[in-house]
Amino acid sequence: MSADRPAIAPSDREETMAHDFDEIFTGHRIMAILRGLPPTQTVELAVRAWDLGIDLVEVPIQTPAAVGALRAAVAAGAERGRIVGAGTVITGGQVAQALDAGAAFTVAPGFDPAVLAASVAAGLPHLPGVATPGEVQQAMRHGVEWVKAFPATALGTGWFTAMRGPFPRLKIVATGGLDAHNAPDYLAAGARVVAVGSALSDPAQVDALGALLAD
């Protein structure tokens, strides 16, 4: 564990995680996910996102080779005062890799209490994936208020609207199948943030993302 990232006591988890993700996500509507790209292209698209006004960037590290792309994006972000998160973090070992690469937070496709605990202990806010009310309840029981709804387009906009009733404190990042064209529908349905990937490689979608940010 890094010396400047002390472990967080279990009693402090809920307040700390809510505070960190409120700071990270509040005021932002779009997050860029840069998956499976070499370091140079990852940095290129991260810079494109930042220039467009998308300050949030996630680099999934589902393979060891992807850690290099994360590290490169973190370095580029540091030059611009931007933070970068690590995605597809599903083991404690990947939490350690994310920390070592300089990630500011971790993201997972599902909810695993052990990965959550490892990330929080490392001083990294963790965004778990959920797809059912039961998973939402489990996550909130562990002090989580920000979750990733995945796969968002398979769940549909109605899922986001329905979650508002039983879970008014829940804050959702919509991920999976989103682009510049359907992202506004998920924001309207209740998502706080939408995550897009391939849209940054499509000039037509880049323009649409710019328009969405301007709304």
N, C-alpha and C positions, 0 to 999 in steps of 0.2 A: 504493500500500500504506500502511496506517495506520502511524504511527510507533511505536505501542505494540504492534504485531504483527509482530516481525521475521521475516524469511524463515528457514526451517528447512533446514539443510544436508541433502543427500540421505543422508548417513551417519547422520543423527539421526532419519530419518523413522519407522522401525519403532518405536523406543522411544517417541517422542513421541506417535504416533497411538494406540498401544495404551494408553498412560498416560491420554490425554485421554478416550478413549471408555470406559475402565474407570471413570474418575471420573464421567462423564456417565450411563452406563447401569447400573452396578452398584447393586443395591438397588432398582431400578425394574422393574416387570413390564409396564407399559402406557405407550404413547406415543400422544398424540392428534394426528391429522393433520387440519388445518383447510384444506380445499382449495376454491378458487373462491368464496370468500365476501367480501363487502365488509368494509372495516376494522372497522366497528362490530360486525357480527355475529361476525367473527373474534375480536375481543376478548371479546365476550360468552361465546362457547363456550370460549375459553381460560380465562377466569375460572371457568367451570363446572367445567372439568377440574381446575384447581388446587384449587378448593374441595372437590372430590371426593377429592383426594389423588393425581391424575395430574399429576406435576410436569413431565413431558416433553411438549413441544409442538413440532410441525413445521408450518410454513406453506409449502406449495409455491409456487414463483414461476415457473410455466410461462408466464405472460404478464407483460408489463410492469406491467399494472394490479395484479397480485397483490403486487408489491413494497410497495405502500402498506399492504396488509393485514399483511405481515410486519413492516414498520416499526412499525405500531400495536401488534401483539402483543409485539414486543420492548420497547416503551416500557411497556406494561402489566406485562410480566413483571419489568422492572427495579424497579417499585414494590413487587413482592412477593418479590424475590430469586429469581426464576425465569429460566431461560434459554430461548431459543427458537431452533430450527434452521430452515434454509431447505431446502425439498424441491424435487424435480424440477430439480436443478441439473445441466445437461448441456453447458454451455459455459463458457469462461473468463470471458466477459462476465457471466454470471449469478453466477459466484463473486464478481466485483467488486461486483455489486449486493447480494449477500448480506452481504458484508463491510461495505459502506457502510450497510446497514440495521441492522447490529448483531447479525446472526445469530451464534450460538455454534458452529454446525457446519453442514455441508452434507450433503445426501442426494441420491442419483441413482437412477433406475430401472435403470440398467445400469452396467457397469464400463468406464470410459474413462481410461487412464493420464494423458492430458493434463489432464483435469478434476481427477483426483486430485492431480496435481503442482501445479496452480494453486491448489487449495484449501489444500494443505499449505503452499505458499509464502506464502499469505495468513495462515497461522496458524490455519486452521479445520480441525478434524478432518473427514474425509470418509467417509461411509458409502455404498459403492457397492452397486448391486443385482446379484445373481447368480441364476442359475437352473440351472446345470449344474456338474458337478465341474470341467470345464475352466476355467470362469470363476472358480470358487473358487481353483483353483491359480494363475491369473494374478493375482488380487487378493492372495493371500498372498505371491506372489513379489515384489510391490511393497510389502510390509510391512504389509498389512492383516490384522487378526484379527477385526474386527467387520464383518459384511456384512449387507445387507438381502436376504432371500429374497423374490423378487417374480416373478410373483404367487403368493402363498402358497397360496391355496385351490386354484389350478390345479395346483400342485406336489403338494399333499396332505401329510398328516402323515407318511406313510411316507418322504418325501424328507428330512425333518428327522432322523428316526431313522437313516436310511442314512448321512447325512453325518457322524455321530458317529464311525464307524469309521475312515475314511481321514483325517479332519481333526479330531483330538481337541482342538486349540487353537482351533478356529473358534467364534466367538460370533455367533449369528444373531438378527436382528430380523425377525420375520415380518410381512409387509405385503402387502395386497391381498385384499379380500373378507372381512376379519375383522370380527367383531362380538362383543358380550358373550357370545353363546351358544357360538360355536365357538372363541373365544380360549383357553379352558382346555385344549382338545385339543392346540393347537400348543405351549403351554407344557409340557405333559406329554411331547410328542414331542421336545423339546429346544430350542425357541426360548427365548432369554434374555429377550426383550421381544416383545410383540405390539403392533402399531399399529392403532388403530381410528379411524374417521372419523365416519360418520353416526350411530353409536351415541350420541353425545353429544346428538343432537337428538331422541332417542326416550326419553321418560320411563321406560318399562319397562326399556330397556337401561341407562339411567343407574343404576337400582337394582341391576341385575345386575353392572355394572362395580364398584359399591361393594362388593358381596359378594365379587367376585373379588379386589379389593385387600385385603379383610379376611382372606382365606384364609392 
